[in-house]
């Protein structure tokens, strides 16, 4: 059952392009790259970290935009330029001394499958590649860059009974 898997999670790893963004790449005439992140995804990630669940980023591209966004969210485990995501995944797993079933991974494309096939909770965003969906335990209702990360964070907090405590910090 997915809720039982979510109860064990101590680390959630997110891909960036197609998961924290909508997957589209924007370039200006002078070759400046732009990305769009959803503000609610960011708040969900901040809230999840406050519950003691670590967040990691493993992405194939390198971008100052990602570095800056993750610093603003207080995310310490950021691996960029990782076309073989398993290497960074194993480094992070070893550093945090976690078992595979304590890790969730959120992906959207073929590069994510090797990690997804090892974790306790493999999650595909709604608009993920069909092969990625095949390797997932659960699929979000929201697409990448459109609230999928927030949905994942809320689901884990609700499964771990930490959601109400996080809401109470906002007077709810």
C-alpha positions as CSV (number, residue, x, y, z in Angstrom):
1,X,0.0,0.0,0.0
2,X,1.3,3.4,-0.9
3,X,0.6,5.1,2.4
4,X,2.6,2.4,4.2
5,X,5.6,3.1,1.9
6,X,5.2,6.9,2.5
7,X,5.3,6.4,6.3
8,X,8.9,5.1,6.0
9,X,10.2,8.0,3.9
10,X,13.2,10.0,5.4
11,X,14.4,11.4,2.1
12,X,12.6,12.7,-1.0
13,X,14.7,13.2,-4.1
14,X,13.4,15.4,-6.9
15,X,14.5,15.7,-10.5
16,X,14.3,19.3,-11.8
17,X,13.4,19.7,-15.4
18,X,9.9,18.1,-15.9
19,X,9.3,17.7,-12.2
20,X,10.0,21.0,-10.4
21,X,9.5,22.8,-13.8
22,X,7.2,22.0,-16.6
23,X,10.0,20.6,-18.6
24,X,10.2,23.4,-21.1
25,X,13.5,25.2,-21.5
26,X,13.5,28.9,-22.3
27,X,16.5,30.8,-23.9
28,X,16.9,34.4,-24.7
29,X,18.6,35.8,-27.8
30,X,21.8,36.1,-25.8
31,X,21.5,32.4,-24.7
32,X,20.4,33.1,-21.1
33,X,18.4,30.2,-19.7
34,X,15.2,30.7,-17.8
35,X,13.2,28.2,-15.7
36,X,9.8,28.6,-14.0
37,X,9.2,27.1,-10.6
38,X,5.8,26.9,-8.8
39,X,5.8,28.8,-5.5
40,X,3.5,26.2,-3.9
41,X,6.0,23.4,-4.7
42,X,8.6,25.4,-2.8
43,X,6.5,25.9,0.3
44,X,5.6,22.2,0.3
45,X,9.3,21.4,0.2
46,X,10.1,23.8,3.1
47,X,7.3,22.3,5.1
48,X,8.4,18.8,4.5
49,X,11.9,19.6,5.6
50,X,10.5,21.0,8.9
51,X,9.1,17.6,9.7
52,X,12.6,16.1,9.5
53,X,12.4,14.6,6.0
54,X,15.4,15.5,4.0
55,X,15.1,16.7,0.4
56,X,17.6,16.1,-2.4
57,X,17.9,17.2,-5.9
58,X,19.5,15.1,-8.7
59,X,19.4,16.6,-12.1
60,X,21.2,16.0,-15.4
61,X,21.7,19.7,-16.2
62,X,23.8,22.3,-14.4
63,X,22.2,25.6,-13.8
64,X,22.9,28.6,-11.5
65,X,19.1,29.0,-11.5
66,X,18.7,25.7,-9.7
67,X,21.5,26.5,-7.3
68,X,19.9,29.8,-6.3
69,X,16.4,28.3,-6.0
70,X,17.5,25.4,-3.8
71,X,19.5,27.7,-1.6
72,X,16.4,29.8,-1.0
73,X,14.5,26.7,-0.1
74,X,17.2,25.5,2.3
75,X,17.9,22.3,0.3
76,X,21.4,21.2,1.1
77,X,21.7,18.0,-1.1
78,X,21.9,19.3,-4.6
79,X,23.6,17.2,-7.4
80,X,23.7,18.8,-10.8
81,X,25.2,17.5,-14.1
82,X,24.3,13.9,-13.2
83,X,23.5,12.0,-16.4
84,X,24.1,8.8,-14.4
85,X,21.9,9.6,-11.5
86,X,22.7,6.4,-9.6
87,X,26.2,7.7,-8.6
88,X,24.8,10.8,-6.8
89,X,21.9,8.7,-5.5
90,X,24.2,6.2,-3.9
91,X,26.5,8.9,-2.5
92,X,23.5,10.6,-0.8
93,X,22.0,7.4,0.5
94,X,25.4,6.5,2.0
95,X,25.9,9.9,3.5
96,X,22.5,9.9,5.2
97,X,22.8,6.2,6.1
98,X,19.4,5.3,4.7
99,X,17.9,2.1,3.5
100,X,16.3,2.1,0.0
101,X,12.8,1.8,1.4
102,X,13.3,5.1,3.3
103,X,13.8,7.0,0.1
104,X,11.3,8.4,-2.4
105,X,12.2,9.6,-5.9
106,X,10.1,11.9,-8.1
107,X,10.9,11.7,-11.8
108,X,9.5,12.2,-15.3
109,X,11.9,10.8,-17.9
110,X,14.0,7.8,-18.8
111,X,17.1,9.1,-16.9
112,X,15.1,8.8,-13.7
113,X,14.3,5.1,-14.1
114,X,17.5,3.6,-12.7
115,X,17.0,5.4,-9.3
116,X,13.2,4.9,-9.3
117,X,13.7,1.1,-9.7
118,X,15.7,1.1,-6.4
119,X,13.8,3.3,-4.0
120,X,11.0,2.4,-1.6
121,X,8.6,4.9,-3.2
122,X,9.0,5.7,-6.9
123,X,6.7,8.6,-8.0
124,X,6.0,9.8,-11.5
125,X,4.5,13.2,-12.2
126,X,1.2,13.3,-14.1
127,X,2.8,14.1,-17.4
128,X,5.8,11.8,-17.1
129,X,7.0,9.6,-19.9
130,X,4.9,6.4,-20.2
131,X,7.9,4.2,-19.4
132,X,8.6,6.2,-16.2
133,X,4.9,5.7,-15.2
134,X,5.4,1.9,-15.6
135,X,8.3,2.0,-13.0
136,X,6.4,4.1,-10.5
137,X,4.5,3.1,-7.4
138,X,2.4,6.2,-7.6
139,X,1.6,9.0,-10.0
140,X,0.7,12.6,-9.1
141,X,-2.4,14.3,-10.4
142,X,-0.5,17.5,-11.1
143,X,2.1,17.8,-13.8
144,X,5.7,18.8,-13.4
145,X,6.1,22.5,-12.4
146,X,2.3,22.6,-11.8
147,X,2.1,21.5,-8.2
148,X,3.4,17.9,-8.4
149,X,6.1,18.5,-5.8
150,X,3.6,20.1,-3.4
151,X,1.3,17.1,-3.9
152,X,4.2,14.7,-3.1
153,X,5.1,16.7,0.0
154,X,1.6,16.9,1.3
155,X,1.0,13.2,0.7
156,X,4.1,12.2,2.7
157,X,3.2,14.6,5.5
158,X,-0.4,13.3,5.6
159,X,0.9,9.7,5.6
160,X,3.3,10.5,8.5
161,X,0.7,12.5,10.4
162,X,2.8,15.7,10.3
163,X,0.5,17.7,8.0
164,X,-1.7,19.2,10.7
165,X,1.3,20.3,12.7
166,X,2.7,22.1,9.6
167,X,-0.7,23.8,9.0
168,X,-0.9,24.9,12.6
169,X,2.2,27.0,12.0
170,X,0.1,29.1,9.6
171,X,-2.8,29.4,12.1
172,X,-4.8,26.7,10.4
